[in-house]
Amino acid sequence: MTMRDKFWVWGYTQQKLGMPVPFTGNVKSYCSLETALEYLGIPNAFFLNPMHSFEQTQHPIVQPKEEIIFGLERLSSQKQIISALPHGEVVLPAAQKIADLSLKFPNIKGVVLDDFLQLSGHPTTPKKVRQLRETLLSVNPNLEIHVVIYSDLNHLDITPYLEFIDSIVLWRWASTEHFWK
């Protein structure tokens, strides 16, 4: 195992370079998840496209399931993929779809809940996270749950969730237009 095997890249796959990326307005990105992984030689990816996908989501950036499969195919050479889940009430149906896809794409190792315990994020309760875990494990007993907590915000006590999650991703958001080009 090399040092690179311990690193992860977080991002969105693109059907072609120069497509708009969420959270950047009209700016087009020329660095996709797959190009960043190749450039850096990193084998592990946080795949964010599903966070803005599936038919049930109310998010303004919606991708059909076919684009999720396209993105997973683009990441087929990656050792491990953690797939983001959409925010809100669609989290359980989306988790079911990702779990089902993990049987076709065995490099899917789990899911991530972004913006965990934030008002703008998942309206999660320990019961819902337990249901999420049960949904995933009923399909693929090897799937993990990761949660993102922002380093600069106060959070609710995470203790009631610890038995249902596998890791905490500590995040610090500082975006610039240059970052996405």
N, C-alpha and C positions, 0 to 999 in steps of 0.2 A: 504494500500500500504506500502510495506517495502522498505528499502533502496535498496535492491537488484533489485527491480522492476525498478529502475532508471538507472541501469547499462546495458551495452551492451558488448558482446564479438564479436570479429572480427576474421573470419577465414574461413577455408575450411573443408567441410565434407570429409570423406574418406570411401571408400568401405570396407577397412580393415586397422587397424593400421599398421604403418610402411611403408606407401606409401610416395613417394616423394611429397613435397609441393613446389609450385612455389616460386621462388626467393632464393632458398636455395641450388642450384646446385644438387649434388647427395645425399645430406643428406636426410634420411628418418625421418619422424616425427611420434612420438608415442603419440602425443596429437592432436586430431582432434577437430574441432569446437564442435561437439556434446559431446565429452568427456570433453572438457573444460567447456561447459555450465552445464553439470551434476555435475562435480566436484565443481564448484563455486556456483551452485544453482542460476544461472542467467537466467531469462526468455526471454531475448531479444538477437537477433543475427543479425550481419551483415554477410550475406551469400555470400562469394566471388567466389564460383565455377562458376557462370554464367559469370564472367568477362573473363574467359578463355574458353568459351563454344560457342555453337551454330555453325551451319555449315558455316556461312558467315565469321567468324572471321579469321584473318590471324595470330593470336597469335600462337607461337610455342606449347603452352600447350592447346590443343583443346579437349573438352569433348563433346560427343554427348548429345543431349537433354535428352535421357533416364537417363544419370547420374545426370542431374539437377533434374529430378523428383525423383530419388533415394535420393539425398541429401535433397530435400524438405520433403520427407517422413520421413527421419531420424530426421528432425527438427519439425515434426508435433506437438510435445508436447510443443514447445516454444510459448510464448505468442505473440511475434512480430518478424517478419523477415523483414529486409531491404536487398534487393537483389542487388548485384553489376551488373553493365552493362559493356559490353566490350568497349574497347577504339575504337575510330575512326568512320568511316562512318556506321558501323553496329549498332550503338547505337539505332537508331529508330526501325529497325526490331526486335532487341533484347528486347527493351522496350515493343513492342507489345506482344511478347511472354510471358514476365514476367507479363504483365497486364492480359493476358488470363489465365495464371497459377494462378493468384491471385483469380480468381473465383473458382478454385478447392481447393486452399490452402488459406483460408481467413486470415491466420496469416501473409501473405505477406502484409505489410503495406506501402511499397514504394520501391524506387530504390536509389542507390547511384552511383554517378559519381566519381570514384577515380581519383587522379592526376588532379583535375579540374584546368583549365587555365595554365597548364604546357606544355612546348613544347613536352614532351614525352607523354602527356596525351591526353585528348579529344580535338580535334580541334573545340571547341565549340564557338558558337556565341550566343548572346541573342536570335536571331531568331531560332536557332536550339534547345535551351533549351525551348523556348515557344512551338515549335513543339513537343518536348518530353513530355511536360506537357499535351498538347492537346491529344496526343496519349494515355497516361496513363489514363487520366480522361474520355476519350470517352468509355473506357471499364469498369473502376472502379473509380467512382468519389471520393473515399476515399484514393487513393494512393498519396504518398508524394515523393518529390525529395530532396535528400540530396547530398551535394557536399563535397569532401575532399580537404582541402587546407593544404599544409605542412607548419609548423610553421617557418622553417628556410630558406624559399625561398621568393623572392620578387614576388608579384603577380600583374597581371593587375587589374584595378579597377573592383570590383565585383558589384558595384552599378547597372549597367544595367541588372543584373541577378536577383536581389533580389525579384522582383515581381513574379518570376517563380520558386523559390526554397523555401523549407520549413526549412532547417537548414544547417549550415556549421559545418563540422566535422574538427576540428583542429588536425593535426597529426604531430607526431615527429617520424621519422624512425631511429631506432638504432638497427640493427639486429646483432645477434651473432649466431654461430652454436648452442650454449647451449640453446638459446631461443626456437629452434624448436624441441628439444628432450624432 
